[in-house]
Amino acid sequence: MELDRTDHRILALLQEDGRRTNVQIADTVALSPSPCLRRIKRLEADGVIRGYRAIIDREAVGLGLTVLVEIKVGQHSRDNAGALQEALADMPEVVSCHMISGTADFVAEVVVRDLKEYERVLTERLLVLPMIADIRSNFSLRRIKSEAPLPLPLSEDTRREEKDSARGSARKAKR
């Protein structure tokens, strides 16, 4: 799906504040409310916008420990990788997980109340998985950046529009 400049502006506004009204978004992107709402509905239907949610402060709800867990699979196979992915996806303490290249095969972000709770997750949920050969726990001392908006790539049309707009502004400035 090709996104134009207006789509990108709508997405940026929604990433900044998902509770903006359609009228507020329409005013900002210079559309009337009906076409703006159609664009938003299309972005939702096409899966570009996957949902809306509140971003909750971890510490405010008693989740003070974040651990980045590097996991190495013992016997590399599709079955083992699939079973591990499924197990990690089912753990509510795992808030994000990536298959990676390097010394580990997966890295999971685990968010828990404290060290005692992490020990329980480690010993009762992770170490019991038969396909795991090694686990390395990296404790976050401070979260620097989290839940940031995506750096939306510009479509070719948007790049062309921005270049044309910049050329027009430069010509006006020379006059």
C-alpha positions, 0 to 999 in steps of 0.5 A: 500500500502506497501512502501519500504525504497526507497519510503520513501526516495523519499517522504522525498525529495519531502516533503523537496522540491517539485520542485526537478527534477526527475533526482535530486531525482533519483541521491539521492536515487540511481536509474536511472531516469526511475524507479524513475519516475515510483515510483513517478507516482505510489505514485501519482496514489495511492494517497500517493502524493496528489499534489504539492503546494507553501507554502506562507508566511501568513504575506507577503500576509497580513494575519497577524491573525491566530485564532484557533476556538473551536466549540461545536455542540448543537445537536449531530447528523450525519446531524449536524456534516456533515452540519458543516463540509461542512460549514467549508470546504467551508470557504476559511478563514479556512485553516485546521479543525479537528473533536476532542474529548474533550470539543469542537467537532471541532477545525478550524484554521482561517487565516485572515487579522486582528481582524476586518476581524475575527469579520466579519467571526465570526458574519457573517459566524460562529455564523449564523450556527444553529448547533453551541452551543458554540465558543471559539476563541484562538488567535495565538501569534506566530506560532512555527511550521507549514507546517512541513514534515510528520514523515513518519512511517517506513514499516516493510521491511524498519525497517528490512533493517535498522537493517541489515544495522546497524548490517553489519556496526557494524561487519565491525567496530569490524574488 
